[in-house]
């Protein structure tokens, strides 16, 4: 159990770097859609994922870093939108 917690703690510490790596690989147009962690950016994120990935992508280990970054962006956006 401690090992799983440590792995999760490492994952949490690296959220920002995962998001930055993902954004650096985007086109300038796409990158601009994900700058502000706004509610509107979540709609852009949904369209980006649906346009670029399929259910089969979830099984493809090469897609994992990008999808992990997308989920990280989603989570950080939700945290930023919460009051207080």
N, C-alpha and C positions, 0 to 999 in steps of 0.2 A: 504494500500500500504506500509506503514511504517513497519508493521508486517512482510510482505513478504520480505522486504529488510533485516530486522534484522535476519530472518530465513536464508536467503541466506548468510549473513555475517558470521553467526555461522557455516554454512556448509563449507564455504571457509576456515575458521580458522582451521577446523578439517580435512582438506584434508590429511595432513601428518599422522595423527594418524589413519585414516581409512586405508590408504595404509599399514602402519606398521602392523595393526591388521590382515589384509588380508594376507600379506606376512608371518606372524608368523604361520599361519595355513597351509601353503604350504609345500610340501615335499622339502627337501634340493635341489633336482634337479630343481624343478620348481622355488624355491626361487632364485636360481642363474640366471635364465633367466630374472629376473626382477630387477636387481641390478643397471643398469646403465642409465636407462631412454633414451635408444638409439632408433634409428629408427628400428633396428633389433628386439628390444624387443617388438615392436608393432605387428610384425608378430607372435611372440611367444604368445602374449596376445590374438590375434585373434584365434589361434589354441587352446589355453587354454579354451576360452569361448565356442567355437564351440564343443569341446570335453566334456565339463562339464555342459553345459546349453542348454536349448531348448527355443522355443518361449513361452511355458507354464511357464518356469521359470520366465519370466518377470511378470507374474501374481502372483507368489508365494512369499509371504512376507518374507519367510525364506531366499530366495535367494537375497533379496534386499541389505543387507549389503555387500555381496561379489560383486555383480554387481555394486553397487555404488563405491566400492573401485577400481574395474577394470576401470570404467569410470574416476575416479579421477586419476588413474595412467596414463591413456591415455592422459588426459588433461595436467597433469604435464609434460609428455614427450613432447607433442607438444610445450608447453611453453619453455621447455629447448632447443628444436631444433630450435626455431625461432632465427634469427640473431639479435644481439644487445641486 
